[in-house]
Amino acid sequence: MNQNVTLESQALTKTYFSTEPPTEVLRGIDLSVRSGEFLVIMGASGSGKSTLLYSISGMDRPTDGKVLLDGRELTSLRDAEMAHVRLTQMGFVFQQAHFLGNLDVRDNILLPALKAASKENKNAAIARADALMDRFGIAHIKDHGVTQVSGGQLQRASICRALAGEPSVLFADEPTGALNSSMSTEVMDALTDVHRSGTTIVMVTHDPAVAARGERVIYLRDGVLVDSHEAGPWQAEQAQQREDDLQAWLRNLGF
Ligand SMILES: Nc1ncnc2c1ncn2[C@@H]1O[C@H](COP(=O)(O)OP(=O)(O)OP(=O)(O)O)[C@@H](O)[C@H]1O
């Protein structure tokens, strides 16, 4: 394995046999994600983006092929082992935050980190969560109920929750899909910050302005990886140029 590769899929397929005929959603995906990379998955609706994200993060089982995280084959793990890998090595941000309504923002953020931490590491997990809330500008709403905060604040809280366990990879599925454009910028500024501090990010989005944050964008068509666009590290002053370049690339692909 190349030393710089952290996450890898080999000949990954996913077929749903519940439909007649069966739906072949992923058709042999070979993908390598470099350590510290910000990778974006794009493609038309139904092309298999979320299925790919779920299959490489162990949320779903592929039909065939392999997924490796730092050289360890995830596809052969039992469910409980895979759940442990997700809890301790991966973070997740979805379009909707999925927070518990009976807990405040801080307790929601702490929940998975405390579950993952050993007894002696619980205080460190709490300190980390508090520092993350400071860093992403939501310390002042830590005692609020999850229905009393804005969508952008809630998504920043999701990012804190995802990072509190110090994952090596953060998976994000349409993290700005439910937000207006200023909240979307807030959240993408937070994810850009996460990336700059060294965390690998794999994100699905259909929004070119959001995708322009990534270093590399890959394009899925009918479950096949058809092209990839190298944009290099994000620079705010080049935001429009990056988005224009990405749009031109996407137009060529028929997006
Ligand atoms: N449980 C399932 N059973 C059968 N088919 C499914 C199932 N889940 C997803 N599919 C099908 O797999 C295909 C890919 O779905 P997926 O959600 O991965 O696409 P996507 O590119 O993320 O789409 P979108 O941009 O609309 O979210 C779709 O045709 C979808 O209908």
The ligand as an SDF file (V2000), in Angstrom:
LIG
                    3D

 31 33  0  0  0  0  0  0  0  0999 V2000
  -32.1500    0.1900   -0.1540 N   0  0  0  0  0  0  0  0  0  0  0  0
  -32.2340    0.3410   -1.4860 C   0  0  0  0  0  0  0  0  0  0  0  0
  -32.8800   -0.5680   -2.2580 N   0  0  0  0  0  0  0  0  0  0  0  0
  -32.9470   -0.4270   -3.5930 C   0  0  0  0  0  0  0  0  0  0  0  0
  -32.3770    0.5950   -4.2860 N   0  0  0  0  0  0  0  0  0  0  0  0
  -31.7270    1.5280   -3.5640 C   0  0  0  0  0  0  0  0  0  0  0  0
  -31.6050    1.4570   -2.1420 C   0  0  0  0  0  0  0  0  0  0  0  0
  -30.8860    2.5240   -1.7080 N   0  0  0  0  0  0  0  0  0  0  0  0
  -30.5490    3.2270   -2.8140 C   0  0  0  0  0  0  0  0  0  0  0  0
  -31.0650    2.6370   -3.9320 N   0  0  0  0  0  0  0  0  0  0  0  0
  -30.9000    3.1110   -5.3090 C   0  0  0  0  0  0  0  0  0  0  0  0
  -29.5160    3.2590   -5.5730 O   0  0  0  0  0  0  0  0  0  0  0  0
  -29.2830    4.3250   -6.4730 C   0  0  0  0  0  0  0  0  0  0  0  0
  -28.1980    5.2280   -5.9080 C   0  0  0  0  0  0  0  0  0  0  0  0
  -28.6680    5.8540   -4.6960 O   0  0  0  0  0  0  0  0  0  0  0  0
  -27.7660    6.9130   -3.9160 P   0  0  0  0  0  0  0  0  0  0  0  0
  -28.6030    7.4520   -2.8220 O   0  0  0  0  0  0  0  0  0  0  0  0
  -26.4650    6.3090   -3.6050 O   0  0  0  0  0  0  0  0  0  0  0  0
  -27.5490    8.0080   -5.0450 O   0  0  0  0  0  0  0  0  0  0  0  0
  -27.0270    9.5060   -4.9050 P   0  0  0  0  0  0  0  0  0  0  0  0
  -26.1060    9.7250   -6.0600 O   0  0  0  0  0  0  0  0  0  0  0  0
  -26.5060    9.7520   -3.5450 O   0  0  0  0  0  0  0  0  0  0  0  0
  -28.3810   10.3000   -5.1400 O   0  0  0  0  0  0  0  0  0  0  0  0
  -28.9120   11.7140   -4.5730 P   0  0  0  0  0  0  0  0  0  0  0  0
  -28.0070   12.7800   -5.1550 O   0  0  0  0  0  0  0  0  0  0  0  0
  -30.2900   11.8130   -5.1410 O   0  0  0  0  0  0  0  0  0  0  0  0
  -28.8820   11.6330   -3.0920 O   0  0  0  0  0  0  0  0  0  0  0  0
  -30.6250    5.0010   -6.6960 C   0  0  0  0  0  0  0  0  0  0  0  0
  -31.1450    4.5530   -7.9310 O   0  0  0  0  0  0  0  0  0  0  0  0
  -31.4520    4.5100   -5.5430 C   0  0  0  0  0  0  0  0  0  0  0  0
  -32.8200    4.4450   -5.9120 O   0  0  0  0  0  0  0  0  0  0  0  0
  1  2  1  0
  2  3  1  0
  2  7  2  0
  3  4  2  0
  4  5  1  0
  5  6  2  0
  6  7  1  0
  6 10  1  0
  7  8  1  0
  8  9  2  0
  9 10  1  0
 10 11  1  0
 11 12  1  0
 11 30  1  0
 12 13  1  0
 13 14  1  0
 13 28  1  0
 14 15  1  0
 15 16  1  0
 16 17  2  0
 16 18  1  0
 16 19  1  0
 19 20  1  0
 20 21  2  0
 20 22  1  0
 20 23  1  0
 23 24  1  0
 24 25  2  0
 24 26  1  0
 24 27  1  0
 28 29  1  0
 28 30  1  0
 30 31  1  0
M  END
$$$$
